Amino acid sequence: MSNVFIAFQANEESRPVVEAILADNPDAVLVESPGMVKIDAPGHLTIRRQTIEELTGTRFDLQQIQVNLITLSGHIEEDDDAFTLSWKH
């Protein structure tokens, strides 16, 4: 199974997104570098709007992740509630 990953700028705007990803993807691994946080996951990784909203206490539009997104690897599936990276076989 190949890993997928997503990387964000390391800043306060990214922090709740990263926390939500780690909460919703127990197999995900956080790799911190200067100025960047990368999350690797085997097979697939999902970002859920609801989890981010629960962490921040405010409404969140998943399109906002684009602002601090550096790079990603995987096939993207997205709607208003979730953003998923996976490798389709």
Backbone bond lengths (Angstrom), bond angles and torsions (degrees), N, CA, C in turn:
res aa  C-N    CA-C-N  psi(-1)  N-CA   C-N-CA  omega(-1)  CA-C   N-CA-C  phi
1 M - - - 1.453 - - 1.532 108.93 -
2 S 1.303 117.73 127.54 1.461 122.04 -179.20 1.518 111.41 -83.82
3 N 1.318 115.04 148.48 1.459 120.17 176.42 1.518 110.94 -79.03
4 V 1.328 115.34 149.09 1.461 122.85 166.05 1.516 105.46 -110.14
5 F 1.338 116.39 161.05 1.459 118.16 175.03 1.511 110.78 -151.76
6 I 1.334 113.66 161.14 1.449 121.46 174.45 1.522 106.55 -142.44
7 A 1.319 116.96 141.54 1.460 121.70 -178.30 1.527 109.86 -130.23
8 F 1.326 114.59 138.11 1.459 122.23 -179.51 1.515 110.35 -126.00
9 Q 1.344 116.06 158.63 1.446 120.75 168.59 1.525 107.30 -62.25
10 A 1.310 116.59 141.14 1.464 120.81 178.38 1.530 108.43 -83.47
11 N 1.332 116.41 97.77 1.462 120.59 178.61 1.534 109.61 -152.98
12 E 1.309 116.56 177.25 1.471 121.15 -176.91 1.527 112.70 -65.62
13 E 1.327 118.26 -31.70 1.467 120.38 178.77 1.530 111.41 -67.58
14 S 1.315 117.33 -33.44 1.462 121.61 -178.86 1.523 112.66 -79.87
15 R 1.326 117.40 -25.60 1.467 121.47 -172.80 1.527 113.76 -52.04
16 P 1.358 121.20 -51.82 1.466 118.67 -179.72 1.529 113.28 -66.54
17 V 1.322 117.66 -28.96 1.469 120.85 177.62 1.527 109.14 -67.05
18 V 1.321 116.53 -45.40 1.465 121.32 178.88 1.533 110.10 -63.27
19 E 1.335 117.24 -44.30 1.470 120.89 178.52 1.528 110.72 -59.83
20 A 1.326 117.17 -42.26 1.465 121.49 -179.67 1.528 110.87 -65.46
21 I 1.321 117.03 -42.06 1.471 120.38 178.89 1.524 110.28 -61.16
22 L 1.322 117.09 -45.81 1.464 120.49 -179.44 1.529 111.09 -65.66
23 A 1.331 117.80 -35.94 1.472 121.31 178.65 1.528 111.58 -67.43
24 D 1.329 116.71 -39.26 1.464 121.33 -175.36 1.533 114.10 -88.01
25 N 1.305 117.14 -11.39 1.469 121.88 -176.82 1.525 109.17 -130.33
26 P 1.338 117.35 82.85 1.464 120.91 -173.49 1.532 114.92 -60.34
27 D 1.322 118.65 -21.42 1.468 120.92 179.04 1.528 112.66 -89.88
28 A 1.334 116.88 -2.61 1.462 120.80 -178.53 1.525 110.70 -71.70
29 V 1.333 115.13 148.44 1.459 122.03 -179.49 1.524 108.58 -123.38
30 L 1.325 115.80 128.44 1.462 122.15 179.04 1.520 109.86 -88.80
31 V 1.336 116.28 129.79 1.465 122.35 175.71 1.522 106.62 -121.61
32 E 1.336 115.94 114.30 1.466 119.86 -178.38 1.522 110.48 -100.26
33 S 1.322 115.62 135.25 1.456 123.80 176.27 1.520 107.07 -130.80
34 P 1.321 117.77 165.08 1.461 118.18 176.22 1.531 110.90 -59.45
35 G 1.311 116.53 118.78 1.459 121.34 176.52 1.514 115.56 82.01
36 M 1.363 117.77 -1.60 1.458 119.77 -175.41 1.532 110.66 -146.63
37 V 1.332 115.32 144.32 1.457 121.17 169.68 1.515 107.35 -122.85
38 K 1.332 115.66 131.28 1.460 121.94 -178.51 1.526 107.49 -120.51
39 I 1.317 116.02 138.18 1.450 120.83 178.03 1.521 107.96 -120.07
40 D 1.335 115.12 119.24 1.462 122.76 176.99 1.523 108.19 -101.10
41 A 1.334 116.49 143.51 1.461 120.18 176.74 1.522 109.53 -147.91
42 P 1.333 117.06 140.22 1.461 119.95 177.84 1.530 110.98 -74.64
43 G 1.322 115.97 123.27 1.466 120.14 173.36 1.503 117.76 84.34
44 H 1.324 116.98 -57.33 1.469 119.22 -179.40 1.527 110.24 -158.24
45 L 1.312 115.21 162.81 1.459 123.04 -179.72 1.524 106.70 -147.81
46 T 1.336 117.16 133.48 1.458 120.65 -179.13 1.521 110.74 -124.16
47 I 1.327 115.46 135.34 1.463 122.41 173.74 1.522 106.19 -108.05
48 R 1.326 116.94 120.26 1.462 121.42 -177.87 1.532 110.77 -106.73
49 R 1.316 115.63 127.33 1.466 121.96 178.70 1.524 110.77 -55.74
50 Q 1.328 116.88 -45.26 1.458 121.41 -175.91 1.534 112.25 -59.39
51 T 1.316 117.13 -40.20 1.464 120.53 179.80 1.520 110.81 -65.65
52 I 1.326 117.28 -41.80 1.475 120.55 177.77 1.524 109.58 -63.03
53 E 1.325 117.00 -43.47 1.462 120.82 179.63 1.525 111.50 -63.18
54 E 1.337 117.20 -37.37 1.463 120.20 177.61 1.523 111.13 -65.40
55 L 1.318 117.50 -36.21 1.464 121.55 179.66 1.528 112.55 -73.73
56 T 1.336 116.42 -36.86 1.469 119.75 -175.88 1.523 113.67 -94.09
57 G 1.333 116.73 -23.57 1.462 119.80 -176.68 1.517 112.89 77.23
58 T 1.331 117.40 10.57 1.468 120.86 179.40 1.524 109.68 -133.47
59 R 1.338 116.01 162.93 1.467 120.57 177.21 1.523 108.95 -66.33
60 F 1.322 115.45 147.60 1.457 120.55 -178.62 1.519 109.17 -138.24
61 D 1.310 115.85 129.73 1.458 122.28 174.92 1.533 106.63 -97.16
62 L 1.330 117.57 122.11 1.460 120.28 -177.04 1.530 113.41 -57.73
63 Q 1.322 117.71 -22.08 1.470 119.48 176.81 1.529 111.05 -62.63
64 Q 1.345 117.32 -21.59 1.464 121.13 179.64 1.527 112.76 -63.44
65 I 1.336 117.90 -21.71 1.467 118.02 -179.80 1.523 111.17 -65.53
66 Q 1.332 116.99 -22.25 1.470 121.39 -179.18 1.530 111.95 -61.82
67 V 1.338 117.35 -30.02 1.466 121.90 -175.72 1.525 111.55 -60.53
68 N 1.323 117.34 -41.98 1.463 121.81 -176.82 1.523 113.85 -106.85
69 L 1.327 116.87 6.51 1.455 122.20 179.82 1.525 110.41 -72.83
70 I 1.329 116.21 130.99 1.463 120.64 176.75 1.520 109.88 -98.95
71 T 1.327 116.69 -52.53 1.458 121.04 -178.61 1.523 109.40 -160.47
72 L 1.323 115.39 165.55 1.458 120.70 176.04 1.514 108.99 -153.64
73 S 1.322 114.90 162.95 1.455 120.89 178.74 1.520 108.25 -138.73
74 G 1.316 115.96 123.02 1.453 121.75 179.96 1.514 110.79 138.67
75 H 1.318 115.32 168.75 1.459 122.62 176.08 1.527 107.32 -80.73
76 I 1.323 117.39 132.37 1.466 122.12 -176.21 1.522 110.71 -96.76
77 E 1.332 115.34 131.87 1.458 122.72 168.05 1.519 105.63 -126.85
78 E 1.333 116.12 127.01 1.459 117.21 -179.12 1.514 111.74 -143.95
79 D 1.335 113.98 151.19 1.458 122.30 170.56 1.530 105.79 -146.56
80 D 1.316 117.82 -165.88 1.463 120.35 -176.14 1.527 113.00 -69.67
81 D 1.327 117.55 -20.37 1.461 120.97 -173.74 1.520 115.09 -106.45
82 A 1.334 117.93 -20.82 1.464 119.72 -176.19 1.523 111.34 -152.90
83 F 1.315 114.18 153.03 1.459 124.04 177.23 1.526 104.74 -129.55
84 T 1.329 117.70 116.64 1.461 121.06 -175.66 1.521 111.50 -122.16
85 L 1.319 115.12 135.20 1.466 122.01 173.28 1.528 107.07 -108.81
86 S 1.323 117.04 135.23 1.457 120.85 176.92 1.522 108.66 -157.81
87 W 1.307 115.57 169.66 1.460 121.08 170.69 1.516 106.89 -110.82
88 K 1.303 116.21 112.75 1.466 121.69 178.58 1.522 108.59 -75.87
89 H 1.323 116.61 135.07 1.458 120.81 177.49 1.499 110.12 -112.28
